[in-house]
């Protein structure tokens, strides 16, 4: 049985450990308190319901809840998607995203004048190839253009990583805004799309990019031109806050 000095030392040690655990608990709680308060907004589109989610710091996801293939030509899409609910409780990134999507479907000529919402999904907070690919796609491949998986890999600094680009497209949390539908195969085949091939074809037709043509044709640009548009760098910073 330990003596009194040893017992006192043991008690002091246990007390220190308990205080340390308490301090850790406070630190964890602090991180929990800073966790994003996510808001949601549902809007109609020619392709069905679209759910937006995000916090004050940025957009988290654009979720295509119930894809449908319109029975009309994209140019004949109904005017003005419904944006249910008032502005109360909405975050600025969600409001910006809803305005951007409305313009995309109905007034694409004004897209370049609209702010792109900050992005706050974890993918855009990590230093990864996926983040780099999605960022390059957002900044370099504009409305009406297409790019091949291999060209996009080169833009992201890894010309031989075309297969990894396909994985990045599957991980894209903000479809349409980050336009993974504009990524096609070098052969001219459309490649895969999480929303379905009919939807990808509709989006490309809506933008005036005939599906099935090689990436080098039509309004797509060579990699060198995209590099010029980005100032010749492959390490630009992503939209939104880190």
N, C-alpha and C positions, 0 to 999 in steps of 0.2 A: 504494500500500500504506500503510495507516495507521501512524503512529508509535506508539512504546511507550505514551505517555500515552493516546492515543485507543484503543489496543487494550485497555489495562487498564480504561478506562471502559466499553468494549463488553462485556467479560467481566463486569464488575460488574452491568451492566444485565441481561445474560442470567441471571446468578445470581439477581437479584431476581425476574425473571419466573418462573424455575423454582420459587422458594420460594413465590411467589404461587399458582402452579398446585398445588403440594403442599398449601398451606393450603386451597384450594378443594376439593381432593380429600378432605381430612379433613372439611370441612363437609358435603360430599355424603354421605360415609360416615356421618357423624353422623345425617343425616336418614334414611338407609337403616336404621340401627340402631333408629331410633324408629318404623319402619314397623310397622303392626299385625301381630301374630301371630294370624292368623285361625284359629279353631276351627270345627268343623262338628258338627251334630247332625241326625239324620234321625228323624222321628217319623211314625207312621201317623195318618191322620185319616179321617173318613167320605168325604173327597174324594180320597184317595190319599196317597202319600208327600209329606211336606213337609220340605225341607232348610233348616235354619237355619244362618247363618254370622255370626260376630261375633268381636270381640276383647275384651280386658278393659275397654276404654273404652265399648263399646256394640255394639248389634246392627247388622249390615251388611245382611243380606238375609233375606227369607222367600221361598224359591223353591219353587214348586209343581211338583214333578218329574214327576208323572204324574197329571194331573187325571182323575177319573172322576166320572160322574154317578151318585149312589147310586140303587139301585132301590127304596129304601124311603123312607118319609116321614122328614124330618129329625128328628122327635121319636123315631123308632125307631132312630136311629143307634147302633152298637155302643158299649158303655160302655168308657171308658178307652183312649185311643190308646197303642200300644206306644211306649215310649221306650227304644230299645236302648242298651246301654252303661251304664257306671257313671258316677259323678260326677267321677272323676279326669280332669284335663285340661279340664274344662268351665269356661267363664267365667260369671260371675254374670248378665250380660245374656242368655246363651243359656238358662240355667236359668230365669230369669224369663219369657222368651218362651215356652218350652215349657209352663210352668205356666199362662201366660195363654191359650195356644191350647187347652190341654186344657179349661180352664174355658169358653172360648168355645164349644167344640163340645158340651160335656156338662154344664156347670153355669154357664150365663150369668148367673144371679142373683148370683154372687159376683164378677163381673168388676170392679165398682167398688171392691172391697176389695183387689184385687191391684195390685202396682206395675207400671207400664208400663216395660219395659226402656229404658235409655238408647239413643239412636240415633246410630250413628257412620258411616253411609254418607256419602260425599262430598256427596251432595245436601243433607244436613242440616247440613253445615259451611259452605255457601255462602250468601251473602246474595242470594237470588233469589226471583222470583215463585213458582217451583215449590216451593221450600222453604216459603214463606209459606202457599201453598194446602194443602200436605200437612199442615202443622202445624195449621192451622185445622180441617181435616177431622178430624184425630185428636182435637182437644180439644172441638170443638163438636157433632159429629154422633154421637150415641150409639147404642147397640144398639137396633134397632127403629125408627130414624128414617131418613128420606131427605132429600136436599137436591138442588136442581137445579144444573146447571152455572152458571147465571146467579147464583143465590143464593150459591153458594160463591165466585164471583168477587167479589161484593159484600163478603162476609166478609173476603176477602183484600185489600180496599181498592181493587179495580179492577172496578167493576160491569159494564163493557163488555168484559171479557176472558174471556167464557165459552168461546171457542174455545181460548184458552191454558190454561184449566182442563182441557180434554180432553187437552192435551199433558202437563200435570202428572200426570194420572191414568196415562197410559201410562208415565211415568217412575218411578212409585212402586216403590221397591225392597222394601217390606215390606207386601205385600198382606195383607188381613184385619186386621192390626194397625192400619195406616192404611187405613180402610175405603173404598177407592175404589169398591167394589161398591154403596155407598149413594148414589152420585151418579147421578141420573137426569135425563132431559130434562124441561123445563117442561111439555111436552105429556102427560107420563105415560109415554112410551116409555122403556124401560130404558137405551137408549144402548149404547155398546160396552163390552167388558170383555176384558182380555188373557187371562183364563182361559177365555173362552167364555161365551156367553149362558146356556147351561144351568146353568153353575156360578153365575153371578150370580143367576139366578132362584132357585137352591137356597139360596144364602146369604141372600137377602132373605126367602124363605119361612121359613128357620130362625129368623130374627129376628122373624118375625111381621109383615113389611112386604110385603103382597101386591104382586107385580110387576105393572107396567102401570098403576098408579094414579098420578094426578098428585102431584108432590112436595108440594103444599099439603094433600093429603088424609092421612087416617090419622094416624100419630103423628109426622109431620114437623112442624117448627116454622118460623115465619117468621123472616126474617133478623134482625129486631129482637130476637126472643127469644134467638137465638144470641149476638148482641152483648151482651145482658144477662148471659148465662151466662159470657161472657169478660170481664166487667167493663167493657164498652163500648169496648174497645181493639182495634185491628187490628194491633198490633205486639208481641204476646206473644213470649217467647223460646221456642225449640224445646226439646223433650225431649232429654236427653242432654247431652254435654259438647262445647264448641267447641274 
